Amino acid sequence: YQRRVHGTLSECLFFFALKRALSLKMLDILLFRKDKGGNPDLVRESQRRRCADVDLVDKVIEIDNEWRVLQSRADNMRKMVGLCTRSVGEKKKNKEADGEDAPIPEELLKVMDNLPKEELAKLSVMQLKSFSKLIDVEVQKADKEATDKEAERDKAVGSIGNIVHEDCKPTADENLNDVVRTFGEHREQMSLGADKKKLLNHVDLMAKLGMETGETATRTGGGRAYFLQGQLVQLQLALINYAMNFLINKTYTPMYSALI
């Protein structure tokens, strides 16, 4: 993805959607929150059927609870900054003196994320401005802690597989799973005699379908360059349209830049 981000607009859209789709493969964190209608027991049972670590579910819940506390504190302090600004405005409107920039009482510093409005009103304009700056610093710290905790939580969630079907029997070896249905004919790749055709690999198949990988493409774009032709061009456009529709459904607004 990072290597292709400087390509054409269509390529950028496709790989952005692909990266987004891959990131959405992990389980929704709401599934772990029982108070939000989630069902952590379902995840535990899925882990059991996978013969995977069931305790990971409790670890995710624990880390998520810690993140929620940190995020709530950061959000509350942001609100306090707004309250300080409004309090200053009200005092200015009432033509109150700015007062002295006296130290903020220690008891107020301890509850800066949940300070009643009437307590703020007792501070002078100068104190409110100083208090707002102090809260701003703490907000940055809290945001950093919340972001780190969120990354830790998402890493733990990413280590848990998707929910398996209820008919899937517990096994650590997927080869032991029951075959529900098959499509087409399965042919084993093996050493074949000269009179028999060898199964084509993906490179041979693409060339046969019209992907030019010869000297012309190499001279144009380098050793791994290729040109799409025929139905492969249609497939490329279909993938781009899929990516576009995927992003539109995620409230993305398409924009086509002018070629300069």
Secondary structure, DSSP 8 states (H G I E B T S, - for coil): -TTTTTS-HHHHHHHHHHHHHHHTTS--GGGG-GGGT--HHHHHHHHHHTT--THHHHHHHHHHHHHHHHHHHHHHHHHHHHHHHHHHHHHHHTT----------HHHHTTTTS--HHHHHTS-HHHHHHHHHHHHHHHHHHHHHHHHHHHHHHHHHHTS-----TT----S-GGGS------S---------TTS-----HHHHHHHHT-B-SHHHHHHH-TT--B--THHHHHHHHHHHHHHHHHHHTT---------
